[in-house]
Amino acid sequence: MLEAASVHNFLTGTIVEPHKRELPCGSGHKFCISCWSDHVQGLLKRDPNLAYMKCPADRCGEVLDIQWAPVILKRSDLVNRLVAQRQRQVIESLCLRWCPVQG
């Protein structure tokens, strides 16, 4: 397994052997990009309202930064769905409502 790299390097395509790179969660659990991807895509299949990319480690609970969504999910429709769910969840948690007036 190769050392972790920044999300910018992944998104710009400057990573050599990206499938061999590890990505740690905030608690330090390290998984390869393919494992993260399979895990999060599986979570999305089970829960279409998923708003967070949770760590694959058992009982970890750490959430991966949303900036990694394009790297992990690899499909714009899944990234857009995750981002929309995250926005919806934040708005609901703040008890905010969408303004009907166009600005």
Sequence and secondary structure as in RCSB ss.txt:
>XXXX:A:sequence
MLEAASVHNFLTGTIVEPHKRELPCGSGHKFCISCWSDHVQGLLKRDPNLAYMKCPADRCGEVLDIQWAPVILKR
SDLVNRLVAQRQRQVIESLCLRWCPVQG
>XXXX:A:secstr
 B    HHHHHHT  SSGGGBEEE TT  EEEHHHHHHHHHHHHHH TT  SEE SSTT   EE GGGHHHHH  
HHHHHHHHHHHHHHHHHHTT    SS  
